[in-house]
Amino acid sequence: MSRSGQEMLPPGALGWLHDLARWLGTWIFVPFLRVRVQHGDRVPADGPVVLVANHSAFVDGPLLFGMIRRRVVFLVKDEMFRGPLRVLLPAIGQLPVRRDVVDRRPLLAAQDVLRDGGVVAVFPEGTRGSGEVAAARQGAAWLARSAGAALLPVAVRGTRRPDGAGRRFRPRVDVLVGEPLPAPSAPGRDGLAAATTDVTVALRALIDQLDERDERPARPGRDVSEK
């Protein structure tokens, strides 16, 4: 059963502040980016979901936070919880993850959010480079299996400035939502490995789809931002 006043958010989070921040996130990038969200209707309207996305730039997390039409709790690297963000991020329901130590607390908190019927977002590769998605971790699959949550792959392309490129004016950013995968049910490590492989393959396919679209020549007279 959902906690009174804290539905689908960790304890201590302020629902009204989370919703305000998410509303701001729907338009705050408009002056800087041309964002196109494709198949946003694939995000389940209710029920537990583990959103699995690639990560190539800092802005990916805040962008998805505003563009996904549900409350989303992100697992965020602990280094971000500095200065004013030390207070703000927990207040809007985000969870710090320490990469240098084994700490089950954020995973257990995320598990509670999912069991409340909420959405938890994970960047499984944990890096920003050419090896995106190649070494996806099993944390997302474990969360999904433990809470009976769907796995939702989401690809983001266009936020990272190409190496050697100068400042870009309102670059196009594509957010492509994949088909939800059913909650993993196979037991043991083999079951987690299989679920991890499934969502990794699905996410890589979405990224490839966006990359192939970018490589196609634009038709004469057609705005490439509408491809």
MARBA-3410 file (N, C-alpha, C, O; in Angstrom, 1 decimal):
227
0.8,-1.2,0.0,0.0,0.0,0.0,0.9,1.2,0.0,1.9,1.3,0.7 ~ 0.5,2.3,-0.7,1.3,3.5,-0.8,1.3,4.2,0.5,0.3,4.2,1.3 ~ 2.4,4.9,0.8,2.5,5.7,2.0,1.7,7.0,1.9,1.8,7.6,0.8 ~ 1.0,7.3,2.8,0.2,8.5,2.8,1.0,9.7,2.5,2.0,10.0,3.3 ~ 0.7,10.5,1.5,1.4,11.7,1.2,2.8,11.5,0.5,3.4,12.5,0.0
3.2,10.3,0.4,4.5,10.0,-0.2,4.4,9.0,-1.4,5.4,8.3,-1.7 ~ 3.3,8.9,-2.0,3.0,7.9,-3.0,4.1,7.9,-4.1,4.3,8.9,-4.8 ~ 4.8,6.8,-4.2,5.7,6.5,-5.3,7.0,7.4,-5.2,7.7,7.6,-6.2 ~ 7.3,7.9,-4.0,8.6,8.6,-3.7,9.2,8.1,-2.4,8.5,7.5,-1.6 ~ 10.5,8.2,-2.3,11.1,7.8,-1.0,10.7,8.6,0.2,10.2,9.7,0.0
10.8,8.0,1.4,10.5,8.8,2.6,11.3,10.1,2.7,12.5,10.1,2.3 ~ 10.6,11.2,3.1,11.3,12.5,3.2,11.2,13.3,2.0,11.4,14.5,2.1 ~ 10.8,12.8,0.9,10.6,13.5,-0.4,9.3,14.3,-0.3,8.4,13.9,0.3 ~ 9.3,15.5,-1.0,8.2,16.4,-1.0,7.5,16.2,-2.3,8.1,16.6,-3.4 ~ 6.3,15.6,-2.4,5.6,15.4,-3.6,5.4,16.6,-4.4,5.6,16.6,-5.6
5.0,17.7,-3.7,4.7,19.0,-4.5,6.0,19.5,-5.1,5.9,20.1,-6.2 ~ 7.1,19.4,-4.4,8.4,19.9,-4.9,8.8,19.1,-6.1,9.3,19.6,-7.1 ~ 8.7,17.8,-6.0,9.0,16.9,-7.1,8.2,17.2,-8.3,8.7,17.4,-9.4 ~ 6.9,17.4,-8.1,6.0,17.7,-9.3,6.4,19.1,-9.9,6.3,19.3,-11.1 ~ 6.7,20.1,-9.0,7.1,21.4,-9.5,8.4,21.3,-10.3,8.5,21.9,-11.4
9.4,20.5,-9.8,10.6,20.4,-10.6,10.4,19.7,-11.9,11.0,20.0,-12.9 ~ 9.5,18.7,-11.9,9.2,18.0,-13.1,8.5,18.9,-14.1,8.8,18.8,-15.3 ~ 7.6,19.7,-13.7,7.0,20.7,-14.5,8.0,21.7,-15.1,7.9,22.0,-16.3 ~ 8.9,22.2,-14.3,9.9,23.0,-14.8,10.7,22.3,-15.9,11.2,22.9,-16.9 ~ 11.0,21.0,-15.7,11.8,20.3,-16.6,11.2,20.1,-18.0,11.8,19.7,-18.9
9.8,20.3,-18.1,9.2,20.1,-19.4,9.4,21.3,-20.3,9.3,21.1,-21.5 ~ 9.9,22.4,-19.8,10.1,23.5,-20.7,11.5,24.2,-20.5,11.9,25.0,-21.4 ~ 12.2,23.9,-19.4,13.4,24.7,-19.1,14.5,24.5,-20.2,15.4,25.3,-20.4 ~ 14.4,23.3,-20.9,15.4,23.1,-22.0,15.1,23.6,-23.3,15.9,23.6,-24.3 ~ 13.8,24.1,-23.5,13.4,24.6,-24.8,14.3,25.7,-25.4,14.5,25.6,-26.6
14.8,26.6,-24.6,15.7,27.6,-25.3,17.0,27.1,-25.7,17.8,27.7,-26.5 ~ 17.4,25.9,-25.2,18.7,25.4,-25.5,18.8,24.1,-26.4,19.7,23.8,-27.1 ~ 17.7,23.3,-26.4,17.6,22.1,-27.1,16.3,21.9,-27.9,15.3,22.5,-27.4 ~ 16.4,21.3,-29.0,15.2,20.9,-29.7,14.9,19.4,-29.4,15.5,18.5,-30.0 ~ 14.0,19.2,-28.4,13.8,17.8,-27.9,12.6,17.2,-28.7,11.5,17.8,-28.8
12.8,16.0,-29.1,11.7,15.2,-29.8,11.6,13.9,-29.0,12.5,13.1,-29.0 ~ 10.4,13.7,-28.3,10.2,12.5,-27.6,9.3,11.6,-28.5,8.2,12.0,-28.9 ~ 9.8,10.4,-28.8,9.1,9.5,-29.6,8.6,8.3,-28.8,9.3,7.7,-28.1 ~ 7.3,8.0,-29.1,6.7,6.8,-28.4,6.6,7.0,-26.9,6.8,6.0,-26.2 ~ 6.3,8.2,-26.5,6.1,8.5,-25.0,5.0,7.7,-24.5,4.9,7.5,-23.3
4.0,7.3,-25.4,2.9,6.6,-24.9,3.2,5.1,-24.5,2.4,4.4,-23.9 ~ 4.5,4.7,-24.8,4.9,3.4,-24.3,5.2,3.3,-22.8,5.3,2.2,-22.3 ~ 5.3,4.4,-22.2,5.6,4.4,-20.7,4.3,4.0,-20.1,3.2,4.6,-20.2 ~ 4.3,2.8,-19.3,3.1,2.4,-18.7,2.5,3.5,-17.8,3.2,4.2,-17.1 ~ 1.2,3.6,-17.9,0.5,4.7,-17.2,0.5,4.4,-15.7,0.4,5.4,-14.9
0.6,3.2,-15.2,0.7,2.9,-13.8,1.4,1.6,-13.6,1.8,0.9,-14.5 ~ 1.7,1.3,-12.3,2.4,0.1,-12.0,3.9,0.3,-12.0,4.4,1.3,-12.5 ~ 4.6,-0.6,-11.3,6.1,-0.4,-11.1,6.8,-0.5,-12.5,6.6,-1.4,-13.3 ~ 7.8,0.4,-12.6,8.6,0.4,-13.9,10.1,0.7,-13.5,10.3,1.6,-12.7 ~ 11.0,-0.1,-14.1,12.4,0.3,-14.0,12.8,0.8,-15.3,12.9,0.0,-16.3
13.1,2.1,-15.4,13.5,2.7,-16.7,15.0,2.6,-16.8,15.8,3.0,-15.9 ~ 15.4,2.1,-17.9,16.9,1.9,-18.2,17.3,2.7,-19.4,16.8,2.5,-20.5 ~ 18.2,3.7,-19.2,18.6,4.6,-20.2,20.1,4.6,-20.4,20.8,4.3,-19.5 ~ 20.5,5.0,-21.6,21.9,5.2,-21.8,22.3,6.6,-21.3,21.4,7.5,-21.0 ~ 23.6,6.8,-21.1,24.1,8.1,-20.5,25.3,8.6,-21.2,26.4,8.0,-21.1
25.1,9.7,-21.9,26.3,10.2,-22.6,26.6,11.7,-22.2,27.7,12.2,-22.6 ~ 25.7,12.3,-21.4,26.0,13.7,-21.0,25.2,14.0,-19.7,24.3,13.3,-19.4 ~ 25.7,15.0,-18.9,25.1,15.3,-17.7,23.6,15.6,-17.8,22.8,15.2,-16.9 ~ 23.2,16.2,-18.9,21.8,16.7,-19.0,20.8,15.5,-19.2,19.6,15.8,-19.1 ~ 21.3,14.3,-19.5,20.4,13.2,-19.8,19.4,13.0,-18.7,18.2,12.8,-18.9
19.9,13.0,-17.4,19.0,12.7,-16.3,18.0,13.8,-16.1,16.8,13.5,-16.1 ~ 18.4,15.1,-16.0,17.4,16.1,-15.8,16.4,16.2,-17.0,15.2,16.5,-16.8 ~ 16.9,15.9,-18.2,16.0,15.9,-19.4,14.9,14.8,-19.2,13.7,15.1,-19.4 ~ 15.3,13.6,-18.9,14.3,12.5,-18.8,13.4,12.8,-17.6,12.2,12.4,-17.6 ~ 13.9,13.4,-16.5,13.1,13.7,-15.4,11.9,14.6,-15.8,10.8,14.4,-15.2
12.1,15.5,-16.7,11.1,16.4,-17.1,10.2,15.8,-18.2,9.0,16.1,-18.3 ~ 10.8,14.9,-19.0,10.0,14.5,-20.2,9.2,13.2,-20.0,8.2,13.0,-20.7 ~ 9.5,12.4,-19.0,8.7,11.2,-18.7,7.5,11.7,-17.9,7.6,12.4,-16.9 ~ 6.3,11.3,-18.3,5.0,11.8,-17.8,4.6,11.0,-16.5,3.4,10.7,-16.4 ~ 5.5,10.7,-15.7,5.2,10.1,-14.4,6.3,10.5,-13.4,7.4,11.0,-13.8
6.0,10.4,-12.1,7.1,10.7,-11.2,8.2,9.6,-11.3,7.9,8.4,-11.4 ~ 9.4,10.1,-11.4,10.5,9.2,-11.6,11.6,9.4,-10.5,12.0,10.6,-10.2 ~ 12.0,8.3,-9.9,13.1,8.4,-8.9,14.4,7.9,-9.5,14.4,6.7,-10.0 ~ 15.4,8.7,-9.6,16.6,8.4,-10.2,17.7,7.9,-9.2,17.7,8.5,-8.1 ~ 18.4,6.9,-9.5,19.6,6.6,-8.8,20.8,7.4,-9.3,21.2,7.3,-10.4
21.2,8.4,-8.5,22.2,9.4,-8.9,23.5,9.2,-8.2,23.5,8.9,-7.0 ~ 24.6,9.4,-8.9,25.9,9.2,-8.3,26.0,10.2,-7.1,25.6,11.4,-7.2 ~ 26.6,9.7,-6.0,26.7,10.5,-4.8,27.5,11.8,-4.9,27.2,12.7,-4.2 ~ 28.4,11.9,-5.9,29.1,13.1,-6.1,28.2,14.3,-6.4,28.6,15.5,-6.2 ~ 27.0,14.1,-6.9,26.1,15.2,-7.3,25.5,15.8,-6.1,25.0,16.9,-6.1
25.5,15.1,-4.9,24.9,15.6,-3.7,25.8,16.5,-3.0,26.3,16.2,-1.9 ~ 26.1,17.7,-3.6,27.0,18.7,-3.0,26.3,20.0,-3.1,25.5,20.3,-3.9 ~ 26.7,20.9,-2.1,26.1,22.3,-2.1,24.6,22.2,-2.0,24.1,21.4,-1.3 ~ 23.9,23.1,-2.7,22.5,23.2,-2.6,21.8,21.9,-3.1,20.7,21.6,-2.6 ~ 22.4,21.1,-4.0,21.8,19.9,-4.4,21.8,18.8,-3.3,21.0,17.9,-3.4
22.6,19.0,-2.3,22.6,18.1,-1.2,21.2,18.0,-0.5,20.8,17.0,0.0 ~ 20.5,19.2,-0.5,19.2,19.3,0.1,18.1,19.1,-1.0,17.1,18.4,-0.7 ~ 18.3,19.7,-2.2,17.3,19.6,-3.2,17.1,18.2,-3.8,15.9,17.8,-3.9 ~ 18.1,17.5,-4.1,17.9,16.2,-4.7,17.1,15.2,-3.8,16.2,14.6,-4.3 ~ 17.4,15.1,-2.5,16.6,14.2,-1.7,15.2,14.7,-1.6,14.2,14.0,-1.5
15.0,16.1,-1.6,13.7,16.7,-1.4,12.8,16.3,-2.6,11.6,16.3,-2.4 ~ 13.4,16.1,-3.8,12.5,15.8,-4.9,12.6,14.3,-5.2,12.1,13.8,-6.2 ~ 13.1,13.5,-4.2,13.0,12.1,-4.3,14.1,11.3,-5.0,13.9,10.2,-5.3 ~ 15.3,12.0,-5.2,16.4,11.3,-5.9,17.3,10.6,-4.9,17.4,11.0,-3.7 ~ 17.9,9.4,-5.3,18.6,8.6,-4.3,20.1,8.6,-4.7,20.5,8.3,-5.8
21.0,8.9,-3.7,22.4,8.9,-3.9,23.0,7.4,-4.0,22.6,6.6,-3.1 ~ 23.9,7.2,-4.9,24.5,5.9,-5.0,26.0,6.1,-5.0,26.6,6.9,-5.7 ~ 26.7,5.4,-4.0,28.1,5.5,-3.9,28.8,4.4,-4.7,28.5,3.2,-4.5 ~ 29.6,4.7,-5.7,30.2,3.8,-6.6,31.4,3.1,-6.0,31.9,2.1,-6.6 ~ 32.0,3.6,-4.9,33.2,3.1,-4.4,33.0,2.1,-3.3,34.0,1.5,-2.8
31.8,2.0,-2.8,31.5,1.1,-1.7,30.2,0.3,-2.0,29.4,0.7,-2.8 ~ 30.1,-0.8,-1.3,28.8,-1.6,-1.4,27.8,-1.0,-0.4,28.0,-1.1,0.8 ~ 26.7,-0.5,-1.0,25.7,0.1,-0.1,24.3,-0.3,-0.7,23.9,0.2,-1.7 ~ 23.6,-1.1,0.1,22.3,-1.6,-0.4,21.2,-0.6,-0.1,20.1,-0.8,-0.5 ~ 21.5,0.4,0.7,20.4,1.3,1.1,19.6,1.9,0.0,18.4,1.9,-0.1
20.3,2.5,-1.0,19.6,3.1,-2.2,18.8,2.1,-3.0,17.7,2.4,-3.4 ~ 19.3,0.8,-3.1,18.6,-0.2,-3.8,17.3,-0.6,-3.0,16.3,-0.8,-3.6 ~ 17.5,-0.7,-1.7,16.3,-1.1,-0.9,15.2,0.1,-1.0,14.0,-0.2,-1.0 ~ 15.7,1.3,-0.9,14.8,2.5,-1.0,14.1,2.5,-2.4,12.9,2.7,-2.5 ~ 14.9,2.2,-3.5,14.3,2.1,-4.8,13.3,0.9,-4.9,12.3,1.0,-5.5
13.6,-0.2,-4.2,12.7,-1.3,-4.2,11.4,-0.9,-3.6,10.3,-1.3,-4.1 ~ 11.4,-0.2,-2.5,10.2,0.3,-1.8,9.4,1.2,-2.8,8.1,1.1,-2.8 ~ 10.0,2.0,-3.5,9.3,2.9,-4.5,8.6,2.0,-5.5,7.4,2.3,-5.8 ~ 9.3,1.0,-6.0,8.7,0.1,-7.0,7.5,-0.6,-6.4,6.5,-0.8,-7.1 ~ 7.6,-1.1,-5.2,6.6,-1.8,-4.6,5.4,-1.0,-4.3,4.3,-1.4,-4.1
5.6,0.4,-4.3,4.5,1.3,-4.1,3.9,1.6,-5.5,2.9,2.3,-5.6 ~ 4.4,1.0,-6.6,3.9,1.2,-7.9,4.5,2.3,-8.7,4.0,2.8,-9.6 ~ 5.7,2.7,-8.2,6.4,3.9,-8.8,7.4,3.5,-9.9,7.5,2.4,-10.4 ~ 8.1,4.5,-10.3,9.1,4.4,-11.4,10.5,4.7,-10.9,10.7,5.8,-10.2 ~ 11.5,3.9,-11.2,12.9,4.1,-10.8,13.7,4.1,-12.1,13.5,3.2,-12.9
14.6,5.1,-12.2,15.4,5.2,-13.4,16.9,4.8,-13.1,17.4,5.2,-12.1 ~ 17.5,4.0,-14.0,18.8,3.6,-13.8,19.6,3.8,-15.1,19.1,3.6,-16.2 ~ 20.9,4.3,-14.9,21.8,4.4,-16.0,22.8,3.2,-15.8,23.8,3.4,-15.2 ~ 22.5,2.1,-16.4,23.3,0.9,-16.0,24.8,0.9,-16.3,25.6,0.2,-15.6 ~ 25.1,1.5,-17.4,26.5,1.4,-17.8,27.4,2.2,-17.0,28.6,2.0,-16.9
26.9,3.3,-16.4,27.7,4.1,-15.5,28.8,4.9,-16.1,29.6,5.4,-15.3 ~ 28.9,5.0,-17.4,30.0,5.7,-18.0,29.4,6.6,-19.1,28.2,6.5,-19.5 ~ 30.2,7.4,-19.7,29.8,8.3,-20.8,30.7,8.1,-22.0,31.3,9.1,-22.3 ~ 30.8,7.1,-22.6,31.7,6.9,-23.7,31.2,6.1,-24.8,30.0,5.8,-24.9 ~ 32.1,5.6,-25.6,31.8,4.8,-26.7,31.3,3.4,-26.3,30.7,2.7,-27.2
31.5,3.0,-25.1,31.1,1.7,-24.7,29.7,1.7,-24.1,29.4,0.8,-23.3 ~ 28.8,2.6,-24.5,27.5,2.7,-23.9,26.8,1.3,-24.0,26.7,0.7,-25.1 ~ 26.2,0.9,-22.9,25.3,-0.2,-22.8,26.1,-1.5,-22.9,25.5,-2.6,-22.7 ~ 27.3,-1.5,-23.3,28.1,-2.7,-23.6,28.3,-3.5,-22.3,28.3,-4.8,-22.4 ~ 28.4,-2.9,-21.2,28.6,-3.6,-19.9,27.5,-3.3,-18.9,27.8,-2.9,-17.8
26.2,-3.4,-19.3,25.1,-3.1,-18.4,25.2,-4.0,-17.2,25.4,-5.2,-17.2 ~ 24.9,-3.4,-16.0,24.9,-4.1,-14.8,23.6,-4.8,-14.5,22.6,-4.5,-15.2 ~ 23.6,-5.6,-13.5,22.4,-6.4,-13.2,21.5,-5.7,-12.2,20.5,-6.3,-11.8 ~ 21.9,-4.5,-11.7,21.1,-3.8,-10.7,19.7,-3.6,-11.2,18.7,-3.7,-10.4 ~ 19.5,-3.2,-12.4,18.2,-2.9,-12.9,17.3,-4.1,-13.0,16.2,-4.1,-12.6
17.9,-5.2,-13.4,17.2,-6.5,-13.5,16.8,-7.0,-12.1,15.7,-7.5,-11.9 ~ 17.7,-6.8,-11.1,17.4,-7.3,-9.8,16.3,-6.5,-9.2,15.4,-7.0,-8.6 ~ 16.3,-5.1,-9.4,15.2,-4.3,-8.9,13.9,-4.7,-9.6,12.8,-4.9,-8.9 ~ 13.9,-5.0,-10.9,12.7,-5.3,-11.6,12.1,-6.7,-11.1,10.9,-6.8,-10.9 ~ 13.0,-7.6,-10.9,12.6,-9.0,-10.5,12.0,-8.9,-9.1,11.0,-9.5,-8.7
12.7,-8.2,-8.2,12.4,-8.2,-6.8,11.0,-7.5,-6.5,10.4,-7.8,-5.6 ~ 10.7,-6.6,-7.4,9.4,-5.8,-7.2,8.4,-6.1,-8.3,7.3,-5.5,-8.3 ~ 8.6,-7.1,-9.2,7.7,-7.4,-10.2,7.4,-6.2,-11.1,6.3,-6.0,-11.6 ~ 8.5,-5.5,-11.5,8.4,-4.3,-12.3,8.8,-4.6,-13.8,9.6,-5.4,-14.0 ~ 8.1,-3.9,-14.7,8.5,-3.9,-16.1,9.8,-3.2,-16.3,10.2,-2.3,-15.5
10.6,-3.6,-17.3,11.8,-3.0,-17.7,11.6,-2.1,-18.9,11.1,-2.7,-19.9 ~ 11.9,-0.8,-18.9,11.6,0.1,-20.0,12.8,0.7,-20.5,13.4,1.5,-19.9 ~ 13.3,0.3,-21.7,14.5,0.9,-22.3,14.2,2.2,-22.9,13.1,2.4,-23.6 ~ 15.0,3.2,-22.7,14.9,4.5,-23.2,16.2,5.0,-23.8,17.2,5.0,-23.0 ~ 16.2,5.4,-25.0,17.5,5.9,-25.6,17.5,7.4,-25.8,16.4,8.0,-26.1
18.6,8.0,-25.5,18.7,9.5,-25.7,19.9,9.8,-26.6,21.0,9.2,-26.3 ~ 19.7,10.6,-27.6,20.8,10.9,-28.5,20.8,12.4,-28.8,19.7,13.0,-29.0 ~ 22.0,13.0,-28.8,22.1,14.4,-29.2,22.5,15.3,-28.1,22.8,16.5,-28.3 ~ 22.6,14.8,-26.8,23.0,15.7,-25.7,24.5,15.9,-25.6,25.0,16.9,-25.1 ~ 25.2,14.9,-26.1,26.7,15.0,-26.0,27.3,15.7,-27.2,27.0,15.4,-28.4
28.1,16.7,-27.0,28.8,17.4,-28.0,29.9,16.5,-28.6,30.7,16.0,-27.9 ~ 29.9,16.3,-30.0,30.9,15.5,-30.6,32.3,16.0,-30.3,32.5,17.3,-30.2 ~ 33.2,15.1,-30.1,34.6,15.5,-29.9,35.1,16.5,-31.0,35.0,16.2,-32.1 ~ 35.7,17.6,-30.5,36.2,18.6,-31.5,35.2,19.5,-32.0,35.6,20.5,-32.7 ~ 34.0,19.4,-31.7,32.9,20.3,-32.2,32.9,21.5,-31.3,33.1,21.5,-30.1
32.5,22.6,-32.0,32.3,23.9,-31.2,30.9,23.9,-30.6,30.2,23.0,-30.6 ~ 30.6,25.0,-30.0,29.3,25.2,-29.3,28.2,25.1,-30.3,28.3,25.6,-31.4 ~ 27.2,24.4,-30.0,26.1,24.1,-30.9,24.9,25.0,-30.5,24.6,25.2,-29.3 ~ 24.1,25.5,-31.5,22.9,26.3,-31.2,21.7,25.4,-31.3,21.4,24.9,-32.3 ~ 21.1,25.2,-30.1,19.9,24.4,-30.0,20.0,23.1,-30.8,19.2,22.8,-31.7
20.9,22.2,-30.4,21.0,20.9,-31.1,19.8,20.1,-30.9,19.0,20.2,-29.9 ~ 19.5,19.2,-31.9,18.4,18.3,-31.8,18.7,17.2,-30.9,19.8,16.6,-30.9 ~ 17.8,16.8,-30.0,17.9,15.7,-29.0,16.7,14.8,-29.2,15.6,15.2,-29.2 ~ 17.0,13.5,-29.5,15.9,12.5,-29.6,15.9,11.7,-28.4,16.9,11.2,-27.9 ~ 14.6,11.5,-27.9,14.3,10.6,-26.8,13.4,9.5,-27.4,12.3,9.8,-27.7
13.9,8.3,-27.4,13.1,7.2,-28.0,12.8,6.2,-27.0,13.7,5.5,-26.4 ~ 11.5,6.0,-26.7,11.0,5.0,-25.7,10.8,3.7,-26.3,10.0,3.6,-27.3 ~ 11.3,2.6,-25.8,11.1,1.3,-26.3,9.9,0.6,-25.7,9.2,1.2,-24.9 ~ 9.6,-0.6,-26.2,8.5,-1.3,-25.7,8.9,-1.9,-24.3,10.0,-2.3,-24.1 ~ 8.0,-1.8,-23.4,8.3,-2.4,-22.0,8.5,-3.9,-22.1,7.8,-4.6,-22.8
9.5,-4.3,-21.3,9.7,-5.8,-21.2,9.1,-6.3,-19.9,9.1,-5.5,-18.9 ~ 8.5,-7.4,-20.0,7.9,-8.0,-18.7,8.8,-8.1,-17.6,10.0,-8.3,-17.8 ~ 8.3,-8.1,-16.4,9.1,-8.2,-15.2,9.9,-9.6,-15.3,9.3,-10.6,-15.5 ~ 11.2,-9.6,-15.0,11.9,-10.8,-15.0,11.3,-11.8,-13.9,10.9,-11.4,-12.8 ~ 11.3,-13.0,-14.2,10.8,-14.0,-13.3,11.7,-15.2,-13.1,11.6,-16.0,-12.1
12.7,-15.4,-14.0,13.6,-16.6,-13.9,14.4,-16.4,-12.6,14.9,-15.3,-12.4 ~ 14.6,-17.5,-11.9,15.4,-17.3,-10.6,16.9,-17.4,-10.8,17.4,-17.7,-11.9 ~ 17.6,-17.0,-9.7,19.0,-17.1,-9.7,19.8,-16.1,-10.6,19.2,-15.2,-11.2 ~ 21.1,-16.3,-10.5,22.0,-15.4,-11.3,21.8,-15.5,-12.8,21.9,-14.5,-13.5 ~ 21.5,-16.7,-13.2,21.2,-16.9,-14.7,20.0,-16.1,-15.1,20.0,-15.6,-16.2
19.0,-16.1,-14.3,17.8,-15.3,-14.6,18.1,-13.8,-14.7,17.6,-13.1,-15.6 ~ 18.9,-13.3,-13.7,19.3,-11.9,-13.8,20.1,-11.6,-15.0,19.9,-10.6,-15.7 ~ 21.0,-12.5,-15.4,21.9,-12.3,-16.5,21.0,-12.3,-17.8,21.3,-11.5,-18.7 ~ 20.1,-13.2,-17.9,19.2,-13.2,-19.1,18.4,-11.9,-19.2,18.3,-11.4,-20.3 ~ 17.8,-11.4,-18.1,17.0,-10.2,-18.1,17.9,-9.0,-18.4,17.5,-8.1,-19.2
19.1,-9.0,-17.9,20.1,-7.9,-18.2,20.4,-7.9,-19.7,20.5,-6.8,-20.3 ~ 20.6,-9.1,-20.3,20.9,-9.2,-21.7,19.7,-8.7,-22.5,19.9,-8.0,-23.5 ~ 18.5,-9.1,-22.1,17.3,-8.6,-22.9,17.2,-7.1,-22.9,17.0,-6.6,-24.0 ~ 17.3,-6.5,-21.8,17.1,-5.0,-21.8,18.3,-4.3,-22.4,18.2,-3.2,-23.0 ~ 19.5,-4.9,-22.3,20.7,-4.3,-23.0,20.5,-4.4,-24.5,20.8,-3.4,-25.2
20.1,-5.5,-25.0,19.9,-5.6,-26.4,18.8,-4.7,-26.9,18.9,-4.0,-28.0 ~ 17.7,-4.6,-26.1,16.6,-3.6,-26.5,17.1,-2.2,-26.5,16.8,-1.4,-27.4 ~ 17.9,-1.8,-25.6,18.4,-0.4,-25.5,19.4,-0.2,-26.6,19.4,0.9,-27.2 ~ 20.3,-1.1,-26.9,21.2,-0.9,-28.0,20.5,-0.8,-29.3,20.9,0.0,-30.1 ~ 19.4,-1.5,-29.5,18.7,-1.4,-30.7,18.0,-0.1,-30.9,18.0,0.5,-32.0
17.6,0.5,-29.8,17.0,1.9,-29.9,18.1,2.9,-30.2,17.8,3.8,-31.1 ~ 19.2,2.8,-29.6,20.3,3.7,-29.9,20.8,3.5,-31.4,21.0,4.5,-32.1 ~ 20.9,2.3,-31.9,21.2,2.1,-33.3,20.2,2.7,-34.2,20.5,3.2,-35.3 ~ 18.9,2.6,-33.8,17.8,3.1,-34.6,18.0,4.6,-34.8,17.8,5.2,-35.9 ~ 18.3,5.3,-33.7,18.5,6.8,-33.7,19.7,7.1,-34.5,19.7,8.1,-35.3
20.8,6.4,-34.3,22.1,6.6,-35.0,21.9,6.4,-36.5,22.4,7.2,-37.3 ~ 21.2,5.4,-36.9,21.0,5.1,-38.4,20.1,6.2,-39.0,20.3,6.6,-40.1 ~ 19.2,6.7,-38.2,18.3,7.8,-38.7,19.1,9.1,-38.9,18.9,9.8,-39.9 ~ 20.1,9.4,-38.0,20.9,10.5,-38.2,21.8,10.4,-39.4,22.2,11.5,-40.0 ~ 22.2,9.2,-39.8,23.1,9.0,-40.9,22.5,9.1,-42.3,23.1,9.3,-43.3
21.1,9.0,-42.3,20.4,9.1,-43.6,20.5,10.5,-44.1,20.3,11.5,-43.3 ~ 20.7,10.7,-45.4,20.6,12.1,-46.0,19.3,12.7,-45.9,18.3,12.0,-46.1 ~ 19.2,14.0,-45.6,17.9,14.6,-45.5,17.4,14.8,-46.9,18.1,15.1,-47.8 ~ 16.0,14.7,-47.0,15.4,15.0,-48.3,15.4,16.5,-48.6,15.4,17.3,-47.7 ~ 15.5,16.9,-49.9,15.5,18.3,-50.2,14.3,19.0,-49.7,13.2,18.5,-49.8
14.5,20.1,-49.0,13.4,20.9,-48.5,12.8,20.4,-47.2,11.8,20.9,-46.8 ~ 13.4,19.4,-46.7,12.9,18.8,-45.4,13.7,19.1,-44.2,14.9,19.0,-44.3 ~ 13.1,19.6,-43.2,13.7,20.0,-41.9,14.2,18.7,-41.3,13.4,17.8,-40.9 ~ 15.5,18.5,-41.1,16.0,17.3,-40.5,15.6,17.1,-39.1,15.6,16.0,-38.6 ~ 15.2,18.1,-38.4,14.7,18.0,-37.1,13.4,17.2,-37.0,13.0,16.9,-35.9
12.7,17.0,-38.1,11.4,16.3,-38.1,11.6,14.9,-38.6,10.6,14.3,-38.9 ~ 12.8,14.4,-38.7,13.0,13.0,-39.2,12.4,12.0,-38.2,12.5,10.8,-38.4
END
